[in-house]
Amino acid sequence: MGYKTICLDYDGTIHDSIQIYYKAFLKAFDYLVQHGYQAKKDWTKDEVKRFLGQNPPEMWASFKPALPEEIIAIVSKMIGEAMRDSILNHEGVLFDGALDTLAYLKEKGYTLVYLSNSKNYYMEINKNEFRLDRYFDQFVSSEMYGYIPKKDILAKLKDTLPQPILMVGDRIHDMESGHANQIDTVACLYGYGKDEEFIGSTYQIDEIKALIKLL
């Protein structure tokens, strides 16, 4: 295989973010219902999981009827602040073995890149909370690139990274990032994606610790 760089998604790959996202989402959706922008709905965790891995504009664009931009700004901020508070209150949870796996990959000499469809502040508070800069050589959020698709962000990055590169993630955005850039992919089946999102992935793993055996 001989990979030199490993790009890792964060939510659903390293961070079990539904644990804090679900509560934050329900709070924001309740605001939409109260102000007449959405009909009342009882969301399950499985239904809410599908939003994880999407960038914020992409996520809110999926709502019908369409939400005004100023309302999107309000509820997006609500979710962000609620998740920030949860992380600062040490309520964030990483998948079992995530830090040990990152430590192993770092020790083996791989260049590690955090590549997430997130806002900058979210990336920074997670970096600080879990001391992720012990492991990652580079941190990249979609906000840094104006929320363009992850595959396009990777296209801009790849020539600056030691090659060959491996893309690791749990959603179709991660698989598309690899396919579009002729980069091998690892599908994280334990995350928030569905089986059809992993078609064509190079490898599939059932837990983050499986990267140790794979690499």
Buried (B, 14 or more C-beta within 10 A) or exposed (E): EEBEBBBBBBBBBBBBBBEBBBBBBBBBBBBBEEEEBBEEEEEEEEEBBBBBBBBBEBBBEEBEEEBEEEBBEBBBEBBBBBBBEBBEEEEBBBBEBBBEBBEBBBEEEBBBBBBBBBBEBBBBBBBEBBEBEEBBBBBBBBBBBEBEBBBBBBBEBBEEBEEBBBBBBBBBBBBBBBBBBEBBBBBBBBBBBEEEBBEEBBBBBEBBBBBBEBB
